[in-house]
Amino acid sequence: MPDQDQAELRLSVARLRQEHEDYDVAINAMIQTGCDALRIQRMKKKKLVIKDKITKIEDQIIPDIIA
C-alpha cells in the first residue's frame, strides 16, 4: 500500500476515534441528565458503527500475517 494511502487511512482512523470519543462523552452526559433511554440506545448504536469502521480501516492498514 502506498504511503500516501496509508497516511489517509491513518487520518481517517484518527478522526473516527475522536468522533467515537465524542459520542462516549455525549452518551455519559445523556445518562447523567436522565435523557430518554431510546435516544441513548440510538447514540450507542451509532458509536458501535463508528467502532466497526475503525476496525475495518485498521485491518486495511495492518494486513493479516499468515503464520
Order of alpha helices (4+ residues) and beta strands (2+ residues): alpha-alpha
